[in-house]
Amino acid sequence: MRNKVTKSLLVMAAGVLFVGVSAAQTANSTTSGAGPGVVDPGHPRVNEVNGRAENQQQRIASGVKNGSLSPGETANLERRENHIQNEEKRDMAKNNGHLTKAEQNKLNRQQNHVSRSIYKDKHN
């Protein structure tokens, strides 16, 4: 009898421990499990793409500030950046606030092209 009680307590303790660990992982997770139409700002692919966009916006702003970018060059770069951001929003809306690896790669290629244009425009 005592052995059955001990085994039961062990099983219950393991169950409680498992539930506690699962809840802690959910609470500490970097992604929120966003639902349809909800952006998940903690998703690593989204963070990477958005970080690059912020960096490029800072590069454009510094070019405007120091005069190395003309108004026409600035308008063109901003238009292209805006196009990439809109595409990212559409892609995320399709995938519950996340980006697939293929979508991230596509956005990175587009950002690479804009990044080269920023450099060329600032140094012409």
Sequence and secondary structure as in RCSB ss.txt:
>XXXX:A:sequence
MRNKVTKSLLVMAAGVLFVGVSAAQTANSTTSGAGPGVVDPGHPRVNEVNGRAENQQQRIASGVKNGSLSPGETA
NLERRENHIQNEEKRDMAKNNGHLTKAEQNKLNRQQNHVSRSIYKDKHN
>XXXX:A:secstr
 HHHHHHHHHHHHHHHHHHHHHHHHHHH S     TT   TT HHHHHHHHHHHHHHHHHHHHHHHT S HHHHH
HHHHHHHHHHHHHHHHHHHTTT   HHHHHHHHHHHHHHHHHHHHHHT 
